[in-house]
Amino acid sequence: METKLILTEKDIKRAIEEYLIGTKQGKAKSIRLEQGSNTVSADPQEYSAFYAEVELEVEEDGIE
């Protein structure tokens, strides 16, 4: 039996937010999902077929 899971854009964004909070990396200020390309490059944005760009809001602990 084959099962498929279809995630919408809001599902993916929610998963990213939950991951960031769960790993204590901060809170997402904005998340942008982008279409990449299939060419090989050192930059994931250039070779990944799909990627997320996340702007974080982090708390500064003890930074003076």
Secondary structure by P-SEA (a helix, b strand, c coil): cbbbbbbcaaaaaaaaaaaaaaaccccccbbbbbbbbccccccccccccbbbbbbbbccccccc
